Amino acid sequence: MKWFFPGFFPILLLVQLAASAQQYTVNGSATQDNCRCYTLTREVTATSGSVWNNFRIDLNQSFDFKFDIYLGRLDANGADGIAFVLQPISTSVGSQGGGLGFAGITPSVGVTLDTYQNGSPDNDPAYDHIAIQTNGVLNHNLTVNNLAGPVQIISGIDNAEDDNWHVLRVNWNAVSKTLEAYFDGVLRVSAVKDFVTDVFSGNSMVFWGFTGATGGLVNNQKFCTALTPRIRSLNGQNRCINEPITFYDSTIAFAPVVKRYWNFGDGSPIDSVNINPVHTYTSAGDYTVTLKVVGADGCEETQIQIVRIGSKPVAAFSYNDSCVLNTIQFTDASSATVGNINNWYWDFDNGTTSTVMNPSATY
């Protein structure tokens, strides 16, 4: 099906083009919330929305997309769900109601996340479910179209309309012809099929996007292209002046990050070349390390982390006695410019050692 809303759709398109450099087309009830987040439907009956990336992807190449998705807050009175869809038709397709905006789109492949239980003709199970289906057909009994599932969207839980954000990962392996869908890091459905040959008649170039719909029941349904920068360093790595520190980029992104900028907070030049840079601080203190990443759709996110760089401590001690066979108390008088001293190693030169702060010894 194709949508056209006289006097409405062209305005949405113009706003979208200006907002994100022609990366996405927004249709129907869908709106753009910020650079990388979109609302497909609100809590309004009989609406439908879709968001399509304007650039076709080649299914002869593998992809691994990650998204943050929100399926609403209404359970018993909530509906209908969303779908991640691959289709070669255009960037203005979709449908209303129980079809999740996916019904009737042909040819297509969809990862459907259905939050309502329709009997005939869909034969839905009695829980919120995920499946892999083709050509806009949601009938789970038609095995020619229902390639995987339905199973619970959230493993072990019947309800996915829980007012929480979740992570959806869609992975396509072009070599093994395997499509996988993970929900919150758990593999839920997987299908092996040559979609280029069997579904798209040899055409490997398709649009990807999300569709969503409401009917008599409603929900607020959203998705974001995942982009969460994360700075990581090795456990136990020394953080002292004049000692190199390796910073690791562990960003979670819907597609490979196209650019990253490291600011180490000490006035040194910004590093926009290295994924996992090595940096050396020459003065002790607390530094604000900033990692800004740019996603494939031009969206940016930033993480800030405080790193404490310590100076080498100055060892010193005093003692209260120096007579043979007396118990001599040693008192630590060491100092550090930044941070606290929390480890000691004493060698008394009489065959004994200690690791406490203020030990005693007898000679």
Disulfide bonds with the S-S distance in Angstrom:
Cys35-Cys299 2.11
Cys37-Cys224 2.05
